[in-house]
Amino acid sequence: MSSTTLPITLGIIGGGQLGRMMAIAAQQMGIGVSVLHPSADCSAAPVSDVCVGDWTKREDLLGWAEAVDVITLEHEFVAAADLDELVRRGTPVWPQGRSLECVQDKWLQRSHLQAAGLPVPQFRAVDSWADVQLAVAELGLPLVLKTRRMGYDGHGTAIARSHQELESIWARFCPPDMEPLGQLLAEEFVPFEQELAVMAIRRRNGDCRSYPVATTVQKNYVCDYTIAPAAIPRAVGEKAQEIAIAAVRAIESVGAIGVELFLTKSGDVLVNELAPRPHNSGHYTLNGCATNQFEQHVRAVLDLPLGSTELLVPAVAMANIFGTRQGANVSLPLDAALVPAGVYLHWYGKSAERPGRKMGHLNAIASSIDRARDAAIEARDALSRWRSRDNENAGDA
């Protein structure tokens, strides 16, 4: 095996907050970074070289790839065939196209995991209204409907608790002029006890590791905050980590993978979804673990030895900071830096804000998971008050 030596340039498809944090991790290791992004003022711009281009256009992708040594992704919305073409032209891409194909379509993802013997909720592909009715007969209500592709942060997910809601959701997802859609997934509603998440890492040589299990709390289908370690029995945690590693190996992905799980009241652990990249549920590792998920991802795709995934503090919580208004010139009051001891601000530097958009996050470390959670949420509330006051003052000026 040839060793990785400097200088080397890592190419990242996408320059959002995940690309930004990957770039920071890479540069701390002396690795150059180039990101491909449609906007020159993307989040990763201050910490990397930005090539302005569209990753959905093959000519932009191929032209940019000539200047980098290894390519990875901050999202899974790139055509697998285009990634395969990059490899054919001599630029390694991790994760590979075949791994990405396994997760880009949620029905294929579930089918692949089920075939590998992993526990997943019952599911059905939906091509017509008749298929929806059959899914209800087999899986009952409530019923979860998801778009098979391009869904994230709650986009393209809805829960029907009645036949009337089901009709409304179907009309929204599948207008009459689009039928048959053939792009929906119906799955059983899991009355979970907790939503769990495990960040798993797989190196190019096959070495796999997992981080401690975290509890995630959703609001409007989007992660609101995360706590690690999860308050679960040790045996359940070990099971969740084993399932996460098995899922990573099943799709043969390389790099960080976010594995979202359901813990049922009976103690069963089911795989909900996979994200083949660093993930929101793993942001707590930036201040809580020996090696954070972004550095691990860089190590894995460059086939470098993986770092420790050990949790170095008793407890850590992550709270997302969401946009509250529509507009550019996003402000962050300097007073926001005066957060309590043990609370760390990670601001993404986005040039525009909109309601619900992830603008940053806060990590809080403490002696217990309750104290960590409370510290993160209280700091977020304080920051929101400062930002609201600043925005009001800007409007009065």
N, C-alpha and C positions, 0 to 999 in steps of 0.2 A: 504494500500500500504506500503510495507517495504521500509525503507530508505536506501540509498546507503552510506556505511561507509568505511573509510580507515582502514587497507590497502586493496587495490584492484588493480588488474592487467588488463589493457586493452590490448586486442590482436588486432593487425592491420594486415590484409592480404595485403602485399605490403609495401616495404620500400623505395619507390621513394620520390620525393619532397613533395607530399601530405601526405604520411605517416610520413615524417620528421616533417612537421609543425603540424600535429595532435599530434605527440609525444611531441613536445615542449609544446603545449597547455596543454596536460594532465599532464606532469611532473610539470608544474607551479602550478597545482592544487593538487599536492601531489599524483598523480596517477601513478603507475608503468606501464611500456609499454614494450610489447614484439611484435616484428614484424616477420612475416614469409616472407622470401625473398630468391631467389635463390643465391644471392651473399652476402658474409659477409661484403663487403665494400660498401654497398648500401648507399643512401643519409641519411637514418634514423639511420645508425650505430652509429654515435657519440652521439646520444640523446636517445638511446633505447637499449634494449637487442635484438639481432638478432638471430633468429633460422633459420639456412640455410636449406631451403627446397623448394619443388615445390608444389604450391597450386593446380596444376592440378592432382597431385597424392594424392589420398584419404588417403593413409597411412601416408604421410607427414603431411597432414592437420589435421587428427585426433590425431596424436601423439603430435603435437604442441599445439592443443586446450586444452589438459589435464592440461596445466600449466597456463591457463588464466581464468579470470572470466567472461568477456564479450568480444565479437568479433565484429569488424567492418571492413570496407574495404576502401582502397584508390582507387579502380577501380572496374569496374563491370564485369570483365572477369573471374569470378569464377562460376562453375556449381551450379545452384540453388539446385540441388538434393544433392550436397555435403554439402551445408549450412544447408539444412533440416536435414541431418544426424547428424550434430553437435548439432542441437537443440534437436533432439531425444535423444542424449547422455547426455544432460543436460547443454550445454553451450549456453546461449542466443546469437543470432546473429542479428545485426541491421545494415542495413536494412535486412528484411527477404527474403528468397528465392523467394516467390511469387511476392514481389515487384521488385526484380531484374529481374525476368522473363519478367515482363512487359516492361522493357527498353532494355534488351539485344538484342532483335530482333527489328530493327527499324520499320518493318511493324506491328508487334504486338503492339509496343509502340504507333504508330499513330492510329491504330485501337482502342486501349483502350482509348486514349484521345478523339477520335471522338465519341465513344460510351458514354463517360461521358459528351458530349455536349460542349467540348472545341473546339475553332477554330483552325484548322490546314490546311496547304496547301492540295490541292487535291493530291492523291497518288494512286499508283497501285503496286501490287506485280508483279514481272517479272520472268517468268520461262523459257522463250524461246524468240528467235528473233521475232517470231510472236507477242508475248506479248509486246515487245518493240515498234513494228510498231503500235499496237493498242493504246499504251500509247501516242504515238505521235499524232495519230488521235484524241484522246480525250483531251489531255492536251496541245498539240502544242509544238513548239520550241520557245525558248530554253527549253530543258528538263534536269532535274537533275537526275542522276543515282547514287545510293549509294549501297554499300554492306550492307546487312541487319545486319551483325554481325561483331564485332571486329574493327569497324572503329572509329578512333579518330584523332584529330589534322589534319583533311583533308585527312587522309589515307582512300581510298575507296570511295571518292566522286569526281564526275566529272560533268561538265556542257556541254551538246552538243548543239551547236548553229546552227548546220547544219546537214543534213543527212550524210554527209561525216564524220563529227566529231562523230556522233552517231555510225557509223559502226566501227570507230577506237576505241572508248571507249568500245563497246561491245566485240571487239576482244581482248582487254586488260583484261577486267573483266571476260570474258567467252571464253577461248580458246576452239576450236572444240572438243578436247578430254574430256572436262568437261561438255558439254551440255547434258541434260538440267541442268542448274545451280540451279535455284530455290532459289537463295540467294541474289537477287537484289530488290531494291525498286526504282520505278520511281515516280517522283513527279513534280508538276508544278513549273516552275521558278517564284519566287516571286520578282518583281521589287521593292524592299523595299526602304523606305526612310532612315531607320536606322536599324541596328541590335542592339537589346536590350538584357539585361540579368538581371535576378532577382535571387538572392540567397534566397531560402526559407528554413526554418527550421521547422521540426516537431518532437516534443518530443514523447516519448513512450506513454504518457497519452493522446496524440492527440492535445496538444497545438501547434499552428502554428504561426509563425511570418515570416516576409519578410524584407529584406534589401531594401534600396533605389534602384531605377532602374538605371542601368548603361548602357552606350553606349559602344559597342565593335566594334573595327575596325579590320578587318581580312586582312591578306596578305597571298596569296597562301593557302587559306582555314584555316589558323591558326591565332589565336588571336595575333595581334601585340601590341595593347594597348587598355586600358579600361579607361573610364572617368565616374566619379560619382560626382554629380547626372547627369543623362541624361538631355540634353537640349530639353525637351518635355513639352507640356501643362500638367498642373496638372491632368486633367481628364484622359489623356492618361496614365500617371504614375500610377494613382489609378487603372485603368483598367488592366494594366500589372501586378501589384501586386496581384490583385484579381485572375487573370488567373493563376499566379504562385502558389498561395495557393491552388486553386482548382485542379491543376495538381498534387501537392503533395498528396492531400487527395485522388485523384482518384486512385493513385497506392499504397496508404497506406504505403508510405515509412517513415522511421525514420532516422533522422539525417539531414545533409545539402543536399540540392539538387540544382544544377545549372539548371535554366530554361532559355533556349535560345529562343528568340522571334524575329519576324519580325514586324516592324512598316511600314505599307504600306502608300502610298501617300494619300490615302483616310482616313487615321487615324485608320484603323483596326489593331488589334494586333493578330498575329498568333503564335502558338507554333511551334518552329522549332524542338528542341530536348531537352531531359532531361538527366542529369547526376546525379545519386543518390549518391552523395558524395560532399565534398568540390570541388570547381571548379576554374579554372583559372580566370574566370570573377569576382570572389569574393576575389581575393588577395588584392584588395584595402582596404578591411576591416581591414587588419593587422595594418594599421596606420591611417585609417580614421574613424573607428567606435568604439563605446563604448565597444562592445564585438566582436572579430573577428570571422570569419566563422569557424575556426578550434576549438576554444574553444566552440562555440555553438554546433558543431557536437559532441564533447565529452560530453557536458552536455546532449544533446538530447538522445544519445544512452545509457547513464547511468541513464536516467530518472531524471535528475536534473533540477531545475528551469532554464529557458532560460534567457539569459541576454538581455540587451537593444540592439537593432539594429540601434540606432540613429547615424546619421552621425554627427561627432563632429567638422568638419571643413567645410568651405564653399565649397571646391572642392578637390578632390583627383584623381590622375591618376596613372595607373599602366602600365609599359612598360616591356614586356618580353625581356630577354637577351638570344639570340640564339647562339649556337655553330657555328663556322665558319671554323673549320678544323677537320681532322680526327686524333685522337690520344689519348694517355693516359697522365697521369700526368698533369691534367688541372691546369693552372696557373691563379692566380688572383693577379695582382700587388697591393702592399700595398697602392700605391697612389690612387687606386680606392676608398679607404675609405674616401678620402678627397673630398666628394661630397658636393654640395651647401647645405645651410641650408634649411630644409624642404624636403630633398630628402633622402630616406632610401633604403639601399641595402639589398636584401635578396638573398644570394648565397646558392645554393643547395648542394655544396660539392660533385658533381659527379666525379667519378674516371676516366671517359673517356668522350671525346667530339666527336661530329660528326656534320657536317653541318645541321643546322635547329633544333638541339636538344635544348630543354629548359634547360638552365644552371642556371638561376636565374631570378629575376625581380627587378625592381626599383619602389618604390612608391614615389610620389611627392604630397605634400599638398600645396595649394595656395589659394589666395583670389578669384580666378575665374577658371572656367574649362579650359579656354584657357591657362592661366598661368601654371596651374598644368600640362596640356598636354605638353606644351613646355618644362617645367622643367624636366619632366620625359624623354622625348626624347633626349633633349640636354645632360642630364647626361648619358644616354645610349650610345650616340654617343661618348662622351668623354671616357667612359669606353672601348668602342670598339677600340678607337685609342690607349689607353694604352695597351690593350691586344695584339693588332697587333704588337706594338713596342716591347713588351716583348717576343712575339713568334719569331720575327725576330732576336732579340738579342740572344735568346736561340739557334737559328739555326746557328748563326755565331760562337757560343762558341765551 
